[in-house]
Amino acid sequence: MNKFDLFWLFSFIEYQKGWIYLDKQIFGPDGILGDDFGKQPYSSDLKKITIQHLLEQTDGFDSKLPETCSKEYHNNQNISYNMKKFIDCVLDDTIENPIDTPGSKWRYSSFGYVLLGRVIERLSYMTYENYVRKNVLEKCNSKNLHLGKHWF
């Protein structure tokens, strides 16, 4: 999925009475995901991440996920793996391995897409899979497309 596809996908999400703003923070008390993931308090850089940073892959996360988190995910992907546990693991790793300042540089991050999926779920009150199926695939009259599994 490229940057244009993600902007298009997000254009379907309504936030309260209007469209969602790309400068909306992800983490922290006023963030879309609030303080629901990882250990508190969040670093100032984690609290700066916005939807736009995630969409443009300038969120500050390294392209290489923490080894303990990715091993646990891969070892448990055949059983219903808890995505919250995975996000907690990655965010907790930033305590010892801080992220770069959001917006400072581009770096591919599959973790950013994981967070975007949770943002979609939080704002739409639907699972990511159901949201994409209803608001993207059905609107495109796609009958034979399926969502892929996580790739990290």
Backbone bond lengths (Angstrom), bond angles and torsions (degrees), N, CA, C in turn:
res aa  C-N    CA-C-N  psi(-1)  N-CA   C-N-CA  omega(-1)  CA-C   N-CA-C  phi
1 M - - - 1.441 - - 1.528 107.35 -
2 N 1.303 117.87 127.00 1.461 119.13 -179.52 1.521 111.02 -95.24
3 K 1.334 115.47 177.31 1.453 121.39 -175.47 1.525 111.50 -57.34
4 F 1.327 118.13 -42.07 1.462 121.24 -179.85 1.526 110.40 -61.00
5 D 1.344 117.19 -43.70 1.460 120.87 -179.65 1.522 111.00 -58.89
6 L 1.335 116.56 -41.29 1.457 119.82 -178.44 1.524 111.46 -68.71
7 F 1.346 117.76 -40.19 1.456 119.24 176.07 1.526 110.02 -62.11
8 W 1.322 116.84 -39.85 1.461 121.44 179.03 1.530 109.90 -63.65
9 L 1.330 116.72 -44.85 1.458 121.29 179.98 1.521 110.21 -60.31
10 F 1.316 117.22 -43.94 1.457 120.49 -178.91 1.517 112.58 -71.02
11 S 1.319 118.19 -21.00 1.461 119.35 179.91 1.523 111.22 -66.27
12 F 1.331 118.39 -16.42 1.458 121.52 178.27 1.528 113.01 -82.36
13 I 1.313 116.23 -17.09 1.462 118.99 -173.20 1.526 110.06 -85.77
14 E 1.298 115.44 121.39 1.455 119.42 174.91 1.521 108.08 -96.11
15 Y 1.297 115.38 140.80 1.458 120.56 179.99 1.522 107.95 -116.37
16 Q 1.318 115.58 110.42 1.450 123.84 -176.08 1.528 109.75 53.55
17 K 1.321 119.32 -113.75 1.469 120.66 -175.65 1.512 113.16 -98.99
18 G 1.298 118.31 2.41 1.455 119.87 -178.03 1.511 110.09 -146.74
19 W 1.315 115.98 -171.09 1.452 120.49 179.88 1.511 110.00 -79.09
20 I 1.297 116.53 152.85 1.457 120.92 179.06 1.526 109.97 -70.74
21 Y 1.284 116.06 143.33 1.457 121.71 179.20 1.526 109.67 -93.69
22 L 1.321 116.50 134.94 1.455 120.60 -177.39 1.521 112.53 -68.62
23 D 1.335 117.85 -18.04 1.458 119.87 179.05 1.532 112.44 -90.67
24 K 1.322 116.85 10.28 1.468 121.26 178.86 1.519 109.43 -69.98
25 Q 1.330 116.94 130.43 1.457 122.45 179.97 1.526 111.01 -69.58
26 I 1.345 114.92 149.83 1.458 121.29 -179.68 1.529 111.19 -89.94
27 F 1.346 116.66 -46.59 1.468 121.51 -173.70 1.526 111.60 -111.93
28 G 1.315 114.74 161.31 1.464 121.33 178.59 1.510 110.42 101.87
29 P 1.329 116.76 172.93 1.466 120.40 -174.47 1.526 114.17 -58.43
30 D 1.332 118.01 -30.37 1.465 120.97 179.44 1.519 112.51 -100.66
31 G 1.332 117.59 3.66 1.453 121.64 -177.82 1.517 112.68 -80.81
32 I 1.302 115.81 160.33 1.470 121.36 -179.01 1.526 110.87 -59.99
33 L 1.329 117.01 -43.37 1.468 120.38 179.33 1.524 112.22 -90.91
34 G 1.319 116.78 -2.31 1.460 121.50 176.51 1.522 112.36 58.95
35 D 1.318 114.74 -138.27 1.461 122.20 179.88 1.531 110.58 -110.62
36 D 1.327 116.67 28.62 1.462 121.45 -172.78 1.521 114.88 -78.68
37 F 1.326 117.88 -11.67 1.455 120.58 -175.37 1.524 110.47 -124.30
38 G 1.324 116.08 144.29 1.455 120.95 173.47 1.517 113.46 68.74
39 K 1.333 113.88 176.61 1.462 121.43 -178.99 1.523 110.37 -82.08
40 Q 1.325 114.71 147.87 1.458 122.07 178.07 1.526 107.90 -102.18
41 P 1.283 120.62 157.51 1.454 125.73 -4.23 1.527 110.85 -79.69
42 Y 1.337 115.88 152.65 1.461 120.94 176.39 1.522 109.80 -73.29
43 S 1.313 115.38 150.96 1.471 119.51 174.06 1.525 108.15 -68.02
44 S 1.319 115.56 159.97 1.472 118.98 179.13 1.522 110.51 -62.29
45 D 1.350 117.83 -33.31 1.469 119.78 178.90 1.520 111.95 -68.85
46 L 1.334 118.82 -39.81 1.474 120.38 177.00 1.524 109.99 -60.63
47 K 1.322 116.85 -40.18 1.466 120.45 -179.24 1.523 112.69 -70.26
48 K 1.335 118.29 -15.11 1.468 121.56 179.70 1.532 113.02 -85.79
49 I 1.334 118.46 -14.64 1.469 120.93 -175.77 1.530 110.06 -64.22
50 T 1.334 114.80 131.54 1.469 121.02 179.07 1.534 109.63 -119.22
51 I 1.305 115.54 171.75 1.460 120.66 175.36 1.527 109.58 -57.76
52 Q 1.321 117.05 -42.85 1.458 119.62 -179.47 1.534 111.07 -60.07
53 H 1.317 118.47 -41.50 1.466 120.82 177.03 1.524 110.65 -58.81
54 L 1.331 116.70 -43.45 1.466 119.62 -180.00 1.526 111.06 -65.09
55 L 1.319 116.59 -43.62 1.462 121.02 -179.28 1.526 112.36 -64.64
56 E 1.308 115.82 -37.66 1.465 120.17 -176.62 1.528 112.87 -93.17
57 Q 1.320 116.64 2.45 1.469 122.92 -179.57 1.525 111.85 57.76
58 T 1.313 114.87 42.20 1.461 121.47 174.33 1.531 109.30 -120.44
59 D 1.342 115.79 31.93 1.463 121.49 -175.48 1.525 114.14 -76.07
60 G 1.324 117.65 -12.68 1.459 120.93 178.28 1.511 114.89 97.49
61 F 1.345 117.14 -10.86 1.463 119.80 179.38 1.521 109.87 -76.00
62 D 1.309 115.30 146.76 1.456 122.04 177.19 1.524 108.38 -72.28
63 S 1.325 116.60 149.15 1.466 119.96 177.87 1.530 111.16 -68.33
64 K 1.305 117.48 -21.98 1.468 121.92 178.82 1.528 108.08 -95.90
65 L 1.318 115.52 118.62 1.458 120.08 179.62 1.523 110.14 -73.25
66 P 1.334 117.51 152.58 1.462 119.75 176.66 1.533 110.29 -55.43
67 E 1.327 116.11 133.58 1.460 120.79 -174.25 1.524 112.79 -57.86
68 T 1.334 117.33 -40.98 1.467 119.10 -178.89 1.518 111.27 -63.11
69 C 1.328 117.14 -36.18 1.464 121.10 -178.71 1.524 111.03 -72.51
70 S 1.335 117.24 -45.79 1.465 119.36 -177.65 1.520 111.22 -70.03
71 K 1.328 118.74 -35.21 1.473 120.91 176.86 1.517 110.54 -62.83
72 E 1.328 115.62 -46.36 1.462 119.50 -179.65 1.524 110.83 -61.74
73 Y 1.339 116.59 -41.31 1.454 119.95 178.79 1.527 110.51 -62.39
74 H 1.333 117.28 -50.64 1.466 120.99 -177.29 1.518 112.20 -65.03
75 N 1.316 118.21 -33.30 1.463 121.39 178.72 1.523 112.42 -72.95
76 N 1.320 117.37 -19.69 1.468 120.75 -175.21 1.524 114.06 -119.18
77 Q 1.322 118.71 10.09 1.465 119.22 -173.76 1.531 113.30 -69.65
78 N 1.315 118.49 -20.09 1.460 119.70 179.54 1.519 112.45 -83.09
79 I 1.327 116.41 -15.54 1.458 119.69 172.53 1.521 105.83 -107.22
80 S 1.267 117.57 154.97 1.459 120.86 -173.46 1.532 110.81 -56.81
81 Y 1.322 116.35 89.71 1.461 121.32 -177.14 1.517 109.98 -75.19
82 N 1.297 115.86 137.28 1.450 123.20 -177.95 1.528 109.64 -82.93
83 M 1.324 117.87 109.54 1.459 122.15 -178.18 1.521 111.25 -63.35
84 K 1.332 118.03 -30.82 1.460 120.16 177.14 1.522 109.85 -61.17
85 K 1.300 116.80 -41.28 1.466 121.07 179.97 1.537 110.21 -61.70
86 F 1.315 116.76 -39.65 1.463 121.40 178.83 1.534 110.43 -65.37
87 I 1.329 117.03 -47.21 1.467 120.93 179.58 1.526 109.86 -62.84
88 D 1.334 116.93 -43.44 1.468 120.16 176.63 1.525 110.58 -55.09
89 C 1.319 116.65 -45.60 1.458 121.93 -178.14 1.528 111.09 -59.95
90 V 1.329 117.14 -47.29 1.471 120.85 -178.31 1.530 110.32 -66.08
91 L 1.324 117.48 -45.16 1.467 120.01 -179.71 1.527 111.03 -64.69
92 D 1.326 117.24 -40.62 1.462 120.17 179.05 1.523 111.30 -63.86
93 D 1.323 117.27 -31.11 1.462 120.98 177.82 1.530 111.38 -64.97
94 T 1.334 117.38 -25.92 1.465 119.69 -178.40 1.524 112.03 -69.72
95 I 1.325 117.46 -12.91 1.467 120.03 176.32 1.526 109.43 -64.13
96 E 1.333 116.37 -43.19 1.469 120.54 179.30 1.525 112.45 -93.10
97 N 1.316 117.53 -25.37 1.464 122.91 -178.68 1.523 109.00 -125.58
98 P 1.328 116.80 80.38 1.478 120.15 -174.56 1.525 112.77 -58.08
99 I 1.322 114.33 150.48 1.461 120.25 175.97 1.523 108.84 -79.25
100 D 1.332 115.60 164.38 1.461 120.03 172.54 1.524 108.79 -73.09
101 T 1.307 117.09 160.02 1.464 120.83 177.17 1.527 108.88 -60.57
102 P 1.347 117.57 122.95 1.464 119.94 179.68 1.529 111.54 -54.47
103 G 1.342 114.66 136.27 1.460 120.96 179.62 1.519 113.65 88.85
104 S 1.341 117.50 -7.50 1.468 119.38 -174.92 1.523 113.23 -81.17
105 K 1.332 117.73 -28.10 1.462 119.09 177.31 1.520 110.63 -160.65
106 W 1.328 114.74 154.89 1.458 121.70 178.60 1.516 108.90 -85.08
107 R 1.320 115.17 134.57 1.459 120.52 174.43 1.524 107.10 -156.51
108 Y 1.348 115.83 124.34 1.468 118.75 179.09 1.517 109.83 -57.12
109 S 1.319 115.50 134.95 1.459 120.90 179.76 1.520 109.20 -143.87
110 S 1.322 116.11 108.27 1.465 118.44 176.09 1.523 110.47 -65.02
111 F 1.317 116.37 -25.60 1.462 120.18 178.49 1.528 110.89 -64.08
112 G 1.320 117.66 -33.69 1.459 120.57 176.35 1.520 111.55 -59.07
113 Y 1.333 116.79 -37.86 1.466 120.37 177.64 1.531 111.43 -68.58
114 V 1.328 116.25 -34.92 1.470 119.80 175.59 1.532 109.14 -60.36
115 L 1.326 116.04 -45.68 1.464 120.03 179.23 1.528 111.59 -64.53
116 L 1.326 117.46 -39.82 1.474 120.16 177.43 1.526 111.00 -60.99
117 G 1.320 116.44 -37.16 1.462 119.89 176.38 1.520 111.79 -61.46
118 R 1.344 116.29 -40.74 1.463 119.64 178.87 1.522 110.44 -69.84
119 V 1.331 118.03 -34.98 1.464 121.58 176.72 1.528 109.39 -62.59
120 I 1.324 117.02 -45.79 1.463 121.00 178.02 1.524 110.10 -58.53
121 E 1.322 116.91 -44.37 1.468 120.16 179.56 1.531 111.17 -62.52
122 R 1.317 116.85 -43.77 1.469 120.84 -177.56 1.525 111.09 -65.13
123 L 1.324 117.38 -42.13 1.462 119.94 -175.90 1.524 113.53 -80.43
124 S 1.323 116.52 -29.01 1.464 119.43 -176.52 1.528 112.93 -96.00
125 Y 1.330 117.41 -12.10 1.471 122.63 -175.70 1.525 111.28 59.51
126 M 1.334 115.77 30.73 1.464 122.69 178.55 1.524 108.17 -134.47
127 T 1.333 116.01 160.94 1.460 117.44 171.78 1.526 107.44 -68.85
128 Y 1.326 115.98 155.73 1.463 120.58 177.95 1.525 110.17 -55.94
129 E 1.325 116.17 -46.03 1.467 120.67 -178.36 1.527 111.09 -59.73
130 N 1.331 117.62 -47.89 1.466 120.43 179.99 1.521 111.55 -65.50
131 Y 1.329 117.18 -37.90 1.455 120.78 179.29 1.527 111.04 -62.14
132 V 1.332 116.96 -49.16 1.463 120.68 -179.11 1.522 110.42 -64.84
133 R 1.319 116.12 -42.01 1.461 119.70 179.25 1.532 111.13 -58.80
134 K 1.340 116.36 -47.96 1.472 120.89 -176.05 1.527 113.00 -75.05
135 N 1.317 117.59 -43.77 1.464 121.04 -169.93 1.518 114.96 -97.99
136 V 1.306 117.30 -10.10 1.461 119.54 178.25 1.520 110.27 -120.78
137 L 1.327 116.72 -62.77 1.465 119.84 -174.57 1.525 112.55 -63.78
138 E 1.339 117.69 -46.70 1.465 119.66 179.52 1.529 111.53 -64.94
139 K 1.329 118.09 -38.72 1.468 120.98 179.72 1.524 111.58 -66.85
140 C 1.332 115.94 -25.69 1.473 120.59 177.05 1.524 110.82 -90.36
141 N 1.331 116.16 2.85 1.455 122.67 -177.75 1.531 111.38 58.02
142 S 1.315 115.16 37.20 1.473 120.77 179.84 1.519 109.24 -90.40
143 K 1.285 115.81 118.12 1.462 120.75 -177.75 1.535 112.41 -102.80
144 N 1.321 117.73 -24.68 1.466 120.30 -173.07 1.522 113.91 -112.11
145 L 1.333 117.93 13.68 1.456 120.19 178.31 1.519 109.74 -94.87
146 H 1.303 115.69 145.66 1.459 121.34 179.42 1.518 108.74 -131.65
147 L 1.325 115.77 149.80 1.465 119.41 175.97 1.515 109.38 -77.30
148 G 1.329 115.68 139.08 1.456 121.11 178.82 1.510 111.32 -79.09
149 K 1.314 114.64 167.93 1.460 120.68 175.75 1.519 108.77 -80.69
150 H 1.315 116.64 168.73 1.465 121.19 177.41 1.514 109.10 -61.95
151 W 1.320 116.67 145.20 1.460 121.43 -173.39 1.514 114.49 -106.86
152 F 1.288 119.74 0.11 1.462 120.29 -177.87 1.494 110.84 -99.59
